[in-house]
């Protein structure tokens, strides 16, 4: 079963640009651009076998929100 990331309660200037990264933020994969405050997506195959990730959200005015997550 694929792992899913769920984002709830984003605030700031939309649209939001969603990225999933390794925990060091060295490798990041663009996921999607969204306008709402809630979103879910499946973890890309590139990260198969990993249990920790860096979730990066960039607002339209360039603010970055980075949070490490565990699946």
C-alpha positions as CSV (number, residue, x, y, z in Angstrom):
1,X,0.0,0.0,0.0
2,X,1.4,3.4,-0.9
3,X,2.3,5.9,1.8
4,X,0.3,9.1,1.7
5,X,1.2,12.6,3.1
6,X,-1.7,14.7,4.3
7,X,-1.3,18.5,4.7
8,X,-3.9,20.3,6.8
9,X,-4.3,24.0,7.6
10,X,-1.9,25.8,5.3
11,X,-1.9,29.6,5.7
12,X,-0.2,32.3,3.8
13,X,-0.2,33.6,0.2
14,X,-1.5,31.0,-2.2
15,X,-0.8,29.3,-4.5
16,X,1.4,26.9,-2.4
17,X,4.1,24.9,-4.2
18,X,4.6,21.5,-2.6
19,X,7.9,19.6,-2.5
20,X,9.0,16.4,-0.9
21,X,12.7,16.2,0.0
22,X,15.1,14.0,1.8
23,X,15.7,15.3,5.4
24,X,18.8,17.3,4.4
25,X,16.8,19.1,1.7
26,X,19.4,18.0,-0.9
27,X,17.0,16.1,-3.2
28,X,13.6,17.6,-3.6
29,X,10.7,16.5,-5.9
30,X,8.1,19.0,-7.0
31,X,4.7,17.5,-6.1
32,X,2.0,20.1,-7.1
33,X,0.8,23.7,-6.9
34,X,-2.4,24.1,-4.7
35,X,-4.6,26.9,-3.7
36,X,-6.5,25.3,-0.7
37,X,-5.3,24.7,2.8
38,X,-5.7,20.9,2.7
39,X,-4.0,18.5,0.3
40,X,-2.8,14.8,0.2
41,X,-0.4,13.0,-2.1
42,X,1.4,9.7,-2.4
43,X,5.1,9.5,-1.7
44,X,7.0,9.3,-5.0
45,X,8.9,6.0,-5.8
46,X,12.2,7.9,-5.6
47,X,11.8,7.8,-1.9
48,X,10.9,4.1,-1.6
49,X,12.3,2.6,1.6
50,X,12.7,5.9,3.4
51,X,10.7,6.7,6.5
52,X,11.7,10.3,7.1
53,X,11.2,13.2,4.7
54,X,11.4,16.9,4.5
55,X,8.1,18.5,3.5
56,X,8.7,21.9,1.9
57,X,5.9,24.4,1.0
58,X,6.7,27.6,-0.8
59,X,4.1,30.4,-0.9
60,X,3.6,32.6,-3.9
61,X,5.5,35.4,-2.3
62,X,8.6,33.1,-1.6
63,X,8.1,32.2,2.0
64,X,9.3,28.6,2.7
65,X,7.7,26.3,5.3
66,X,9.9,23.2,6.0
67,X,8.9,20.4,8.3
68,X,10.5,17.0,8.8
69,X,7.9,14.2,8.8
70,X,7.9,10.4,9.4
71,X,5.8,7.9,7.6
